[in-house]
Amino acid sequence: MPTLAFRRHDPWWGVDGVAARRRYRYQRFVSLVAFTAACTAVAGASMAWAIHLGFAAMLGIHVPYVI
């Protein structure tokens, strides 16, 4: 059973051409940037909720903010 760690090589990689390989790399880059942005948004939202609910203060993180 193939897993993400052991992805097989595409047998048509050399036949597709330069433009197809460039598009594939660009799509992978865009998906990586989107995933990173989503993870950053989740981390920021969870930090904001931790500050708002007081969990951060219990851990010793004091962030003064004005609403």
C-alpha positions, 0 to 999 in steps of 0.5 A: 500500500503506497503512503505519502512517505513513499510516493512513487515516481511518475513514469511520464515525468520526462515525457510531459515537457518543461511546461507541465513540470513547471506547472506541477512545481508551481501548484505544489508551491501554491498549495504549500503557501496556502497550507502555511497560511492556514496553519498560521491563521489557526495558531493566531486564532487559538492564541487570541482565544487563549489570551481572551479566555485567560489561559495565556495568563495562567501560563505566565504570558501577559499580553496587554491589548485594548479593544 
